[in-house]
Amino acid sequence: MPQLNPAPWFTILVFSWLIFLTVIPPKVLAHSFPNEPTPQSTEKPKTEPWNWP
């Protein structure tokens, strides 16, 4: 049964993954995000205790 021979399909699988791993990541990492997050101040807001009436 020829479909049980893994020789051509394994090489196709390996080469397709190599192409995906070398072509797609640079394209994805090249995107720039329009809204860069701005760093918040590190000081905590001062809270005052509140007593129940």
mmCIF file as gemmi writes it, N, C-alpha and C atoms, coordinates in Angstrom:
data_model
loop_
_atom_site.group_PDB
_atom_site.id
_atom_site.type_symbol
_atom_site.label_atom_id
_atom_site.label_alt_id
_atom_site.label_comp_id
_atom_site.label_asym_id
_atom_site.label_entity_id
_atom_site.label_seq_id
_atom_site.pdbx_PDB_ins_code
_atom_site.Cartn_x
_atom_site.Cartn_y
_atom_site.Cartn_z
_atom_site.occupancy
_atom_site.B_iso_or_equiv
_atom_site.pdbx_formal_charge
_atom_site.auth_seq_id
_atom_site.auth_asym_id
_atom_site.pdbx_PDB_model_num
ATOM 1 N N . MET Axp A 1 ? 0.838 -1.177 0 1 0 ? 1 A 1
ATOM 2 C CA . MET Axp A 1 ? 0 0 0 1 0 ? 1 A 1
ATOM 3 C C . MET Axp A 1 ? 0.888 1.248 0 1 0 ? 1 A 1
ATOM 4 N N . PRO Axp A 2 ? 0.836 2.051 -1.013 1 0 ? 2 A 1
ATOM 5 C CA . PRO Axp A 2 ? 1.78 3.175 -1.125 1 0 ? 2 A 1
ATOM 6 C C . PRO Axp A 2 ? 1.527 4.285 -0.109 1 0 ? 2 A 1
ATOM 7 N N . GLN Axp A 3 ? 0.323 4.434 0.405 1 0 ? 3 A 1
ATOM 8 C CA . GLN Axp A 3 ? 0.09 5.523 1.334 1 0 ? 3 A 1
ATOM 9 C C . GLN Axp A 3 ? 0.72 5.267 2.7 1 0 ? 3 A 1
ATOM 10 N N . LEU Axp A 4 ? 1.216 4.054 2.942 1 0 ? 4 A 1
ATOM 11 C CA . LEU Axp A 4 ? 1.894 3.773 4.192 1 0 ? 4 A 1
ATOM 12 C C . LEU Axp A 4 ? 3.381 4.113 4.137 1 0 ? 4 A 1
ATOM 13 N N . ASN Axp A 5 ? 3.879 4.47 2.977 1 0 ? 5 A 1
ATOM 14 C CA . ASN Axp A 5 ? 5.276 4.839 2.827 1 0 ? 5 A 1
ATOM 15 C C . ASN Axp A 5 ? 5.441 6.294 3.288 1 0 ? 5 A 1
ATOM 16 N N . PRO Axp A 6 ? 6.117 6.546 4.418 1 0 ? 6 A 1
ATOM 17 C CA . PRO Axp A 6 ? 6.192 7.915 4.936 1 0 ? 6 A 1
ATOM 18 C C . PRO Axp A 6 ? 7.283 8.764 4.31 1 0 ? 6 A 1
ATOM 19 N N . ALA Axp A 7 ? 8.072 8.2 3.413 1 0 ? 7 A 1
ATOM 20 C CA . ALA Axp A 7 ? 9.235 8.925 2.91 1 0 ? 7 A 1
ATOM 21 C C . ALA Axp A 7 ? 8.883 10.243 2.214 1 0 ? 7 A 1
ATOM 22 N N . PRO Axp A 8 ? 8.008 10.297 1.205 1 0 ? 8 A 1
ATOM 23 C CA . PRO Axp A 8 ? 7.784 11.608 0.571 1 0 ? 8 A 1
ATOM 24 C C . PRO Axp A 8 ? 6.976 12.554 1.45 1 0 ? 8 A 1
ATOM 25 N N . TRP Axp A 9 ? 6.052 12.039 2.232 1 0 ? 9 A 1
ATOM 26 C CA . TRP Axp A 9 ? 5.182 12.908 3.019 1 0 ? 9 A 1
ATOM 27 C C . TRP Axp A 9 ? 5.913 13.51 4.202 1 0 ? 9 A 1
ATOM 28 N N . PHE Axp A 10 ? 6.834 12.774 4.755 1 0 ? 10 A 1
ATOM 29 C CA . PHE Axp A 10 ? 7.602 13.331 5.874 1 0 ? 10 A 1
ATOM 30 C C . PHE Axp A 10 ? 8.489 14.476 5.413 1 0 ? 10 A 1
ATOM 31 N N . THR Axp A 11 ? 9.108 14.337 4.257 1 0 ? 11 A 1
ATOM 32 C CA . THR Axp A 11 ? 9.948 15.435 3.753 1 0 ? 11 A 1
ATOM 33 C C . THR Axp A 11 ? 9.097 16.652 3.393 1 0 ? 11 A 1
ATOM 34 N N . ILE Axp A 12 ? 7.913 16.414 2.838 1 0 ? 12 A 1
ATOM 35 C CA . ILE Axp A 12 ? 7.02 17.536 2.54 1 0 ? 12 A 1
ATOM 36 C C . ILE Axp A 12 ? 6.61 18.236 3.833 1 0 ? 12 A 1
ATOM 37 N N . LEU Axp A 13 ? 6.306 17.463 4.849 1 0 ? 13 A 1
ATOM 38 C CA . LEU Axp A 13 ? 5.935 18.04 6.143 1 0 ? 13 A 1
ATOM 39 C C . LEU Axp A 13 ? 7.077 18.859 6.724 1 0 ? 13 A 1
ATOM 40 N N . VAL Axp A 14 ? 8.281 18.316 6.693 1 0 ? 14 A 1
ATOM 41 C CA . VAL Axp A 14 ? 9.429 19.02 7.276 1 0 ? 14 A 1
ATOM 42 C C . VAL Axp A 14 ? 9.723 20.306 6.509 1 0 ? 14 A 1
ATOM 43 N N . PHE Axp A 15 ? 9.717 20.247 5.189 1 0 ? 15 A 1
ATOM 44 C CA . PHE Axp A 15 ? 10.011 21.449 4.415 1 0 ? 15 A 1
ATOM 45 C C . PHE Axp A 15 ? 8.916 22.504 4.55 1 0 ? 15 A 1
ATOM 46 N N . SER Axp A 16 ? 7.671 22.064 4.633 1 0 ? 16 A 1
ATOM 47 C CA . SER Axp A 16 ? 6.6 23.051 4.803 1 0 ? 16 A 1
ATOM 48 C C . SER Axp A 16 ? 6.718 23.738 6.159 1 0 ? 16 A 1
ATOM 49 N N . TRP Axp A 17 ? 7.072 22.995 7.226 1 0 ? 17 A 1
ATOM 50 C CA . TRP Axp A 17 ? 7.262 23.625 8.529 1 0 ? 17 A 1
ATOM 51 C C . TRP Axp A 17 ? 8.476 24.548 8.528 1 0 ? 17 A 1
ATOM 52 N N . LEU Axp A 18 ? 9.524 24.164 7.841 1 0 ? 18 A 1
ATOM 53 C CA . LEU Axp A 18 ? 10.687 25.058 7.756 1 0 ? 18 A 1
ATOM 54 C C . LEU Axp A 18 ? 10.33 26.359 7.052 1 0 ? 18 A 1
ATOM 55 N N . ILE Axp A 19 ? 9.529 26.256 5.997 1 0 ? 19 A 1
ATOM 56 C CA . ILE Axp A 19 ? 9.11 27.472 5.289 1 0 ? 19 A 1
ATOM 57 C C . ILE Axp A 19 ? 8.23 28.322 6.186 1 0 ? 19 A 1
ATOM 58 N N . PHE Axp A 20 ? 7.28 27.677 6.886 1 0 ? 20 A 1
ATOM 59 C CA . PHE Axp A 20 ? 6.41 28.438 7.778 1 0 ? 20 A 1
ATOM 60 C C . PHE Axp A 20 ? 7.196 29.114 8.889 1 0 ? 20 A 1
ATOM 61 N N . LEU Axp A 21 ? 8.18 28.422 9.438 1 0 ? 21 A 1
ATOM 62 C CA . LEU Axp A 21 ? 8.919 28.98 10.563 1 0 ? 21 A 1
ATOM 63 C C . LEU Axp A 21 ? 9.945 30.025 10.143 1 0 ? 21 A 1
ATOM 64 N N . THR Axp A 22 ? 10.298 30.075 8.877 1 0 ? 22 A 1
ATOM 65 C CA . THR Axp A 22 ? 11.255 31.092 8.44 1 0 ? 22 A 1
ATOM 66 C C . THR Axp A 22 ? 10.583 32.279 7.763 1 0 ? 22 A 1
ATOM 67 N N . VAL Axp A 23 ? 9.385 32.114 7.239 1 0 ? 23 A 1
ATOM 68 C CA . VAL Axp A 23 ? 8.732 33.199 6.508 1 0 ? 23 A 1
ATOM 69 C C . VAL Axp A 23 ? 7.738 33.95 7.385 1 0 ? 23 A 1
ATOM 70 N N . ILE Axp A 24 ? 6.933 33.238 8.149 1 0 ? 24 A 1
ATOM 71 C CA . ILE Axp A 24 ? 5.828 33.878 8.852 1 0 ? 24 A 1
ATOM 72 C C . ILE Axp A 24 ? 6.267 34.696 10.079 1 0 ? 24 A 1
ATOM 73 N N . PRO Axp A 25 ? 7.165 34.217 10.957 1 0 ? 25 A 1
ATOM 74 C CA . PRO Axp A 25 ? 7.499 35.032 12.14 1 0 ? 25 A 1
ATOM 75 C C . PRO Axp A 25 ? 8.045 36.426 11.84 1 0 ? 25 A 1
ATOM 76 N N . PRO Axp A 26 ? 8.936 36.621 10.873 1 0 ? 26 A 1
ATOM 77 C CA . PRO Axp A 26 ? 9.364 38.009 10.607 1 0 ? 26 A 1
ATOM 78 C C . PRO Axp A 26 ? 8.222 38.893 10.123 1 0 ? 26 A 1
ATOM 79 N N . LYS Axp A 27 ? 7.288 38.334 9.368 1 0 ? 27 A 1
ATOM 80 C CA . LYS Axp A 27 ? 6.154 39.133 8.907 1 0 ? 27 A 1
ATOM 81 C C . LYS Axp A 27 ? 5.256 39.526 10.075 1 0 ? 27 A 1
ATOM 82 N N . VAL Axp A 28 ? 5.07 38.613 11.002 1 0 ? 28 A 1
ATOM 83 C CA . VAL Axp A 28 ? 4.218 38.916 12.151 1 0 ? 28 A 1
ATOM 84 C C . VAL Axp A 28 ? 4.916 39.912 13.077 1 0 ? 28 A 1
ATOM 85 N N . LEU Axp A 29 ? 6.211 39.739 13.303 1 0 ? 29 A 1
ATOM 86 C CA . LEU Axp A 29 ? 6.932 40.627 14.206 1 0 ? 29 A 1
ATOM 87 C C . LEU Axp A 29 ? 7.179 42.007 13.602 1 0 ? 29 A 1
ATOM 88 N N . ALA Axp A 30 ? 6.992 42.161 12.303 1 0 ? 30 A 1
ATOM 89 C CA . ALA Axp A 30 ? 7.217 43.454 11.662 1 0 ? 30 A 1
ATOM 90 C C . ALA Axp A 30 ? 6.052 44.406 11.867 1 0 ? 30 A 1
ATOM 91 N N . HIS Axp A 31 ? 4.92 43.92 12.364 1 0 ? 31 A 1
ATOM 92 C CA . HIS Axp A 31 ? 3.766 44.786 12.574 1 0 ? 31 A 1
ATOM 93 C C . HIS Axp A 31 ? 4.042 45.757 13.724 1 0 ? 31 A 1
ATOM 94 N N . SER Axp A 32 ? 3.577 46.969 13.551 1 0 ? 32 A 1
ATOM 95 C CA . SER Axp A 32 ? 3.686 47.948 14.627 1 0 ? 32 A 1
ATOM 96 C C . SER Axp A 32 ? 2.28 48.227 15.156 1 0 ? 32 A 1
ATOM 97 N N . PHE Axp A 33 ? 2.193 48.402 16.442 1 0 ? 33 A 1
ATOM 98 C CA . PHE Axp A 33 ? 0.909 48.652 17.069 1 0 ? 33 A 1
ATOM 99 C C . PHE Axp A 33 ? 0.684 50.161 17.146 1 0 ? 33 A 1
ATOM 100 N N . PRO Axp A 34 ? -0.465 50.656 16.73 1 0 ? 34 A 1
ATOM 101 C CA . PRO Axp A 34 ? -0.671 52.107 16.709 1 0 ? 34 A 1
ATOM 102 C C . PRO Axp A 34 ? -0.782 52.718 18.106 1 0 ? 34 A 1
ATOM 103 N N . ASN Axp A 35 ? -1.276 51.978 19.065 1 0 ? 35 A 1
ATOM 104 C CA . ASN Axp A 35 ? -1.45 52.514 20.41 1 0 ? 35 A 1
ATOM 105 C C . ASN Axp A 35 ? -0.467 51.847 21.351 1 0 ? 35 A 1
ATOM 106 N N . GLU Axp A 36 ? 0.688 52.448 21.475 1 0 ? 36 A 1
ATOM 107 C CA . GLU Axp A 36 ? 1.67 51.91 22.402 1 0 ? 36 A 1
ATOM 108 C C . GLU Axp A 36 ? 1.233 52.245 23.823 1 0 ? 36 A 1
ATOM 109 N N . PRO Axp A 37 ? 1.316 51.308 24.736 1 0 ? 37 A 1
ATOM 110 C CA . PRO Axp A 37 ? 0.887 51.604 26.109 1 0 ? 37 A 1
ATOM 111 C C . PRO Axp A 37 ? 1.855 52.571 26.781 1 0 ? 37 A 1
ATOM 112 N N . THR Axp A 38 ? 1.291 53.537 27.469 1 0 ? 38 A 1
ATOM 113 C CA . THR Axp A 38 ? 2.13 54.493 28.186 1 0 ? 38 A 1
ATOM 114 C C . THR Axp A 38 ? 2.363 53.975 29.598 1 0 ? 38 A 1
ATOM 115 N N . PRO Axp A 39 ? 3.572 54.086 30.086 1 0 ? 39 A 1
ATOM 116 C CA . PRO Axp A 39 ? 3.84 53.578 31.446 1 0 ? 39 A 1
ATOM 117 C C . PRO Axp A 39 ? 3.164 54.458 32.489 1 0 ? 39 A 1
ATOM 118 N N . GLN Axp A 40 ? 2.536 53.816 33.442 1 0 ? 40 A 1
ATOM 119 C CA . GLN Axp A 40 ? 1.871 54.543 34.52 1 0 ? 40 A 1
ATOM 120 C C . GLN Axp A 40 ? 2.903 54.912 35.582 1 0 ? 40 A 1
ATOM 121 N N . SER Axp A 41 ? 2.542 55.886 36.405 1 0 ? 41 A 1
ATOM 122 C CA . SER Axp A 41 ? 3.464 56.276 37.467 1 0 ? 41 A 1
ATOM 123 C C . SER Axp A 41 ? 3.547 55.155 38.498 1 0 ? 41 A 1
ATOM 124 N N . THR Axp A 42 ? 4.697 55.024 39.114 1 0 ? 42 A 1
ATOM 125 C CA . THR Axp A 42 ? 4.914 53.923 40.046 1 0 ? 42 A 1
ATOM 126 C C . THR Axp A 42 ? 4.423 54.246 41.446 1 0 ? 42 A 1
ATOM 127 N N . GLU Axp A 43 ? 4.157 55.529 41.735 1 0 ? 43 A 1
ATOM 128 C CA . GLU Axp A 43 ? 3.694 55.861 43.083 1 0 ? 43 A 1
ATOM 129 C C . GLU Axp A 43 ? 2.21 55.512 43.215 1 0 ? 43 A 1
ATOM 130 N N . LYS Axp A 44 ? 1.87 54.961 44.358 1 0 ? 44 A 1
ATOM 131 C CA . LYS Axp A 44 ? 0.495 54.544 44.588 1 0 ? 44 A 1
ATOM 132 C C . LYS Axp A 44 ? -0.349 55.749 44.984 1 0 ? 44 A 1
ATOM 133 N N . PRO Axp A 45 ? -1.613 55.743 44.602 1 0 ? 45 A 1
ATOM 134 C CA . PRO Axp A 45 ? -2.457 56.861 45.035 1 0 ? 45 A 1
ATOM 135 C C . PRO Axp A 45 ? -2.675 56.81 46.543 1 0 ? 45 A 1
ATOM 136 N N . LYS Axp A 46 ? -2.652 57.987 47.141 1 0 ? 46 A 1
ATOM 137 C CA . LYS Axp A 46 ? -2.791 58.053 48.594 1 0 ? 46 A 1
ATOM 138 C C . LYS Axp A 46 ? -4.262 57.876 48.963 1 0 ? 46 A 1
ATOM 139 N N . THR Axp A 47 ? -4.531 56.923 49.809 1 0 ? 47 A 1
ATOM 140 C CA . THR Axp A 47 ? -5.897 56.68 50.253 1 0 ? 47 A 1
ATOM 141 C C . THR Axp A 47 ? -6.022 57.095 51.708 1 0 ? 47 A 1
ATOM 142 N N . GLU Axp A 48 ? -7.153 57.678 52.03 1 0 ? 48 A 1
ATOM 143 C CA . GLU Axp A 48 ? -7.396 58.105 53.401 1 0 ? 48 A 1
ATOM 144 C C . GLU Axp A 48 ? -8.419 57.178 54.029 1 0 ? 48 A 1
ATOM 145 N N . PRO Axp A 49 ? -8.25 56.844 55.29 1 0 ? 49 A 1
ATOM 146 C CA . PRO Axp A 49 ? -9.228 55.968 55.935 1 0 ? 49 A 1
ATOM 147 C C . PRO Axp A 49 ? -10.561 56.671 56.084 1 0 ? 49 A 1
ATOM 148 N N . TRP Axp A 50 ? -11.619 55.895 55.999 1 0 ? 50 A 1
ATOM 149 C CA . TRP Axp A 50 ? -12.945 56.453 56.107 1 0 ? 50 A 1
ATOM 150 C C . TRP Axp A 50 ? -13.69 55.707 57.199 1 0 ? 50 A 1
ATOM 151 N N . ASN Axp A 51 ? -14.246 56.437 58.12 1 0 ? 51 A 1
ATOM 152 C CA . ASN Axp A 51 ? -14.975 55.83 59.233 1 0 ? 51 A 1
ATOM 153 C C . ASN Axp A 51 ? -16.467 55.823 58.945 1 0 ? 51 A 1
ATOM 154 N N . TRP Axp A 52 ? -17.09 54.744 59.346 1 0 ? 52 A 1
ATOM 155 C CA . TRP Axp A 52 ? -18.545 54.675 59.166 1 0 ? 52 A 1
ATOM 156 C C . TRP Axp A 52 ? -19.206 55.614 60.159 1 0 ? 52 A 1
ATOM 157 N N . PRO Axp A 53 ? -20.26 56.305 59.739 1 0 ? 53 A 1
ATOM 158 C CA . PRO Axp A 53 ? -20.958 57.211 60.673 1 0 ? 53 A 1
ATOM 159 C C . PRO Axp A 53 ? -21.766 56.425 61.726 1 0 ? 53 A 1
